[in-house]
Amino acid sequence: MAEQQLALLFPGQGSQVSGMGKDLFDSIPRSREIFEVADEILGFPLTQLCFTTMEEDPRALKKLTNTAVCQPAIFTHSIAVLAALDLAPDLVAGHSVGEYTALHACGALSFEDGLRLVRFRGELMAMAGTGRPAGMTAVLGLAGELVDRVCKEVSTSESTVVCANYNAPQQTVISGDAHTLQSIEERLKQVGARKLVPLPVSGAFHSPLVSEAREALAEELASVIIKPPICPIYLNVTAQPALDPENIRTRMLEQLTSPVRWVQSLQNMPEHLTIIEAGPGRVLNGLVRQTLGRATDVRSISSATDVSEFLQD
């Protein structure tokens, strides 16, 4: 019988929740240190934005959801969980900005460089979202191949919509111009889409519409050291395992305007896996079960209680 391997997965934007990380900060010294260093590097109180609950401030989640804040917040929270667990993975992967967390988890990227990169990336993406009306919509109940075909049918040289995230076999996120997103809805319903859910984001991420941010991100990526990872990282762009630092650097840049091939990444992983989602929320847990089956050995760890229960098992 094949030996069970450990896969660590890290969530992306959309997994944030108000109050996240406060219990880790209060009860686990390693996690507290991660948050404190993040505040120092960023030069603004990330901990305050993460830890504030909706009861304390009704606008807490809206402040946290701002792309320029959200991306470093999710990165920091995920690494605070990782520090508490102190695990040696056999492979890693991250969804969108979670890929930067995965790079740290496999030893390819320092926490400091990773945090600066995700902050810069978040700022770029927030600015890219202000140029023209654009957005993203989750399409439920259709295969990704069919969604992609409809996107190509309705797109023109002046107005485009593309598949941005292949999240699960029956869940694909599309990204593009606002009026094209509206016009494609009826067509998707005609071919069998069960539900369409507009996402609360400021732009058309993982699409050509944010290509204006590419040059600046390329310069920033070129300025950091990417080391050979200690285990394979399954990349969003290729859905394949990677070990070469320069290949990883190239794909991280391509990721900005390319789709997240999450379904394909999961399907390409070894068969006998114990999977841990480390970071806020349980989004990836659901996507794993939808893709690999309900009986898949997957566990979400986001709180100090989760960490304690896992370490006691």
C-alpha positions in Angstrom: 0.0 0.0 0.0 1.3 3.4 -1.0 2.5 5.7 1.9 0.2 8.6 2.8 1.7 11.9 1.9 1.0 15.3 3.5 -0.3 18.1 1.4 -0.6 21.7 2.7 -3.1 24.0 1.0 -3.4 27.7 1.5 -6.5 29.8 0.7 -6.8 33.0 -1.3 -8.9 36.1 -1.3 -12.5 35.5 -0.2 -11.6 33.4 2.8 -11.2 36.3 5.1 -13.4 36.7 8.2 -13.6 39.5 10.8 -11.7 38.7 14.0 -9.4 36.2 12.3 -6.2 35.3 14.0 -6.9 36.9 17.4 -7.0 33.6 19.3 -3.7 32.5 17.6 -2.1 35.8 18.6 -3.3 35.5 22.2 -2.4 31.8 22.9 0.5 30.7 20.6 3.8 32.6 20.8 5.0 31.5 17.4 1.8 32.9 15.8 2.0 36.1 17.8 5.5 36.7 16.5 4.3 36.3 12.9 1.6 38.9 13.4 3.9 41.3 15.2 6.6 41.1 12.4 3.9 41.7 9.8 2.7 44.9 11.5 6.3 46.1 11.6 7.1 45.3 8.0 3.8 46.7 6.6 3.9 49.9 8.7 0.2 49.7 9.4 -1.8 47.8 12.1 -2.7 44.7 10.2 -3.4 42.9 13.5 -6.1 45.5 14.3 -7.8 45.1 10.9 -7.7 41.3 11.3 -8.7 41.1 14.9 -11.6 43.6 15.0 -15.0 41.8 15.0 -18.2 43.0 13.4 -19.6 43.5 16.9 -16.8 46.0 17.6 -17.1 47.7 14.2 -19.9 47.0 11.7 -17.4 47.9 8.9 -14.7 45.6 10.1 -15.2 43.0 7.3 -15.4 45.7 4.6 -12.1 47.2 5.7 -10.5 43.7 5.8 -11.9 42.9 2.3 -10.1 45.8 0.6 -7.7 44.0 -1.8 -4.6 45.8 -0.6 -5.3 44.8 3.0 -6.9 41.4 2.4 -4.0 39.8 0.5 -1.3 40.5 3.2 -3.9 39.6 5.9 -4.7 36.1 4.5 -0.9 35.5 3.9 -0.1 36.5 7.5 -2.9 34.5 9.0 -2.1 31.4 7.0 1.6 31.6 8.0 0.6 32.1 11.7 -1.3 28.8 11.5 1.7 27.2 9.7 4.0 28.4 12.4 1.8 26.9 15.1 1.6 23.5 13.3 5.3 23.2 12.5 4.7 20.5 9.9 7.0 19.2 7.1 4.8 18.8 4.0 5.4 16.4 1.1 3.8 18.9 -1.3 2.1 22.3 -1.2 -0.3 24.5 -3.2 -2.1 27.7 -2.7 -5.2 29.3 -4.4 -4.3 32.6 -6.1 -2.5 34.8 -3.5 -2.3 31.6 -1.4 0.4 30.4 -3.8 2.7 33.0 -2.1 2.0 31.3 1.2 2.7 27.9 -0.3 6.1 29.3 -1.6 7.0 30.1 2.0 5.7 26.8 3.3 8.1 24.9 1.0 11.1 27.1 1.9 11.3 28.9 -1.5 10.4 32.4 -0.2 11.1 34.2 3.1 8.2 35.5 5.1 9.5 39.1 4.8 9.8 38.9 1.0 6.5 37.1 0.7 4.7 39.7 2.7 6.1 42.6 0.7 5.2 40.8 -2.5 1.6 40.1 -1.5 1.2 43.7 -0.3 2.5 45.1 -3.5 0.4 42.6 -5.6 -2.7 43.6 -3.6 -2.1 47.3 -4.2 -1.5 46.7 -7.9 -4.7 44.6 -8.2 -6.7 47.3 -6.4 -5.4 50.0 -8.7 -5.9 47.8 -11.8 -9.6 47.5 -10.8 -10.2 51.3 -11.0 -9.5 51.7 -14.8 -12.7 50.3 -16.2 -15.9 48.7 -14.8 -15.1 45.0 -14.4 -15.7 42.2 -12.0 -15.9 38.5 -11.4 -18.8 36.0 -11.1 -19.0 32.4 -9.8 -20.8 30.0 -12.2 -22.3 27.0 -10.4 -23.5 23.8 -12.0 -21.6 23.8 -15.3 -18.3 22.1 -16.3 -15.4 24.5 -16.7 -14.9 23.5 -20.4 -18.5 24.6 -21.2 -18.1 27.9 -19.3 -14.9 28.5 -21.2 -16.6 27.9 -24.5 -19.4 30.4 -23.7 -16.8 33.0 -22.7 -15.1 32.7 -26.0 -18.5 32.9 -27.9 -19.4 36.3 -26.2 -16.0 38.0 -26.0 -14.9 40.5 -28.6 -11.7 42.5 -29.2 -13.3 45.4 -27.3 -15.0 43.5 -24.5 -13.8 40.3 -22.9 -14.7 37.7 -20.3 -12.6 34.7 -19.4 -12.4 31.8 -17.0 -10.4 33.0 -14.0 -10.7 30.2 -11.5 -11.4 26.5 -12.2 -12.4 25.9 -8.6 -14.3 22.6 -8.7 -15.8 20.4 -11.5 -19.0 22.3 -11.2 -17.7 25.7 -10.0 -15.9 28.1 -12.3 -15.3 31.9 -11.7 -15.4 34.1 -14.8 -13.7 37.5 -15.0 -14.1 40.5 -17.3 -15.8 43.7 -18.3 -18.9 44.5 -16.3 -21.3 44.7 -19.2 -20.0 41.5 -20.7 -20.5 39.7 -17.4 -24.1 40.9 -17.5 -24.7 39.8 -21.1 -23.2 36.4 -20.6 -25.5 35.5 -17.7 -28.5 34.6 -19.8 -26.4 32.5 -22.1 -24.9 30.6 -19.2 -28.4 29.9 -17.8 -29.5 28.7 -21.2 -26.8 26.0 -21.2 -27.6 24.9 -17.7 -25.9 27.1 -15.1 -27.6 26.4 -11.8 -26.6 29.7 -10.1 -24.5 32.8 -10.8 -22.9 34.7 -7.9 -21.3 38.1 -8.4 -18.2 38.3 -6.3 -17.4 41.3 -4.0 -14.1 42.2 -5.8 -12.9 45.5 -7.3 -11.6 44.2 -10.7 -11.3 41.4 -13.2 -8.5 39.4 -11.6 -6.7 36.6 -13.4 -7.7 38.1 -16.7 -6.0 40.3 -19.4 -7.8 43.3 -17.9 -5.2 43.5 -15.1 -2.2 43.2 -17.5 -1.3 46.8 -16.8 0.0 45.6 -13.4 2.3 43.0 -15.0 5.4 45.1 -15.6 5.5 46.4 -12.0 5.0 42.9 -10.5 7.7 41.6 -12.8 10.2 44.1 -11.3 9.2 43.2 -7.8 9.4 39.5 -8.4 12.9 39.9 -9.9 14.0 41.6 -6.7 13.4 38.7 -4.4 15.3 35.4 -3.8 13.4 32.3 -4.7 15.2 29.2 -3.3 14.8 25.6 -4.5 11.7 24.3 -2.6 12.1 21.4 -0.1 9.1 19.8 -1.7 7.0 20.2 -4.9 4.7 23.2 -5.2 1.7 22.7 -7.6 1.4 25.9 -9.5 -1.8 27.6 -10.4 -0.8 28.4 -14.0 0.3 24.9 -15.0 -1.4 22.7 -12.4 1.9 20.8 -12.3 4.6 20.3 -9.6 7.6 22.6 -9.8 11.0 22.7 -8.1 13.0 25.1 -10.3 13.2 28.6 -8.8 13.2 30.5 -12.1 10.3 28.4 -13.5 8.4 29.3 -10.3 9.3 33.0 -10.7 8.0 33.0 -14.3 4.8 31.3 -13.4 4.1 33.6 -10.5 4.1 36.5 -12.9 1.9 34.7 -15.4 -0.5 33.9 -12.6 -1.6 37.5 -12.4 -3.4 37.3 -15.7 -3.9 33.5 -16.1 -6.6 31.3 -14.7 -6.1 29.4 -11.4 -6.3 25.8 -12.4 -7.3 24.5 -9.0 -9.3 21.5 -10.1 -6.5 20.3 -12.3 -3.9 20.9 -9.6 -5.8 18.7 -7.1 -6.3 16.0 -9.8 -2.6 15.9 -10.6 -1.6 15.3 -7.0 -0.6 11.9 -5.7 -3.5 9.6 -4.8 -2.8 8.8 -1.2 -2.9 12.2 0.6 -3.7 13.7 3.9 -4.7 17.3 3.1 -4.6 20.2 5.5 -6.0 23.6 4.6 -4.1 26.1 6.7 -5.5 29.6 7.0 -8.9 31.4 7.4 -12.1 29.8 6.4 -13.0 26.4 4.9 -13.3 27.3 1.2 -10.6 24.9 0.0 -12.0 22.1 2.1 -15.2 22.2 0.1 -13.4 22.5 -3.2 -11.2 19.5 -2.4 -14.3 17.3 -1.5 -16.1 18.4 -4.6 -13.1 17.6 -6.8 -11.6 14.5 -5.1 -14.7 13.0 -3.3 -16.4 13.5 0.0 -14.3 10.8 1.6 -11.1 12.6 1.0 -8.9 13.0 4.1 -9.0 16.8 4.4 -9.0 19.1 7.5 -9.2 22.8 7.8 -7.1 24.5 10.5 -7.7 28.2 11.2 -7.9 28.8 14.9 -6.0 28.1 18.1 -8.6 25.5 19.0 -8.1 23.8 15.6 -4.3 23.7 16.2 -4.7 22.3 19.7 -7.1 19.5 18.6 -4.8 18.6 15.6 -1.7 18.4 17.7 -3.5 16.2 20.3 -4.7 13.7 17.7 
